[in-house]
Amino acid sequence: MEKIDLIALIFVILGALNWGLYGIFGFNLVDFLLGRSLGGWLATTIYILVGLSGLWMAYYVVKEYQK
């Protein structure tokens, strides 16, 4: 597993945890970790990275499946 794969996996796990916590408890982990002052543009950047990481991991799974 290359570095980019590991980074993408970490972002996907963070996104999954965030959605799970938000769905069950209404708790946004990203906002909690960043605080209210940084929550705007930085949270948006995190969400974009999580989305891109999800796409990367989908590519990774297809690539590994074809081996």
Secondary structure, DSSP 8 states (H G I E B T S, - for coil): --HHHHHHHHHHHHHHHHHHHHHHH---HHHHHHHHHHTTHHHHHHHHHHHHHHHHHHHHHHHHHT-
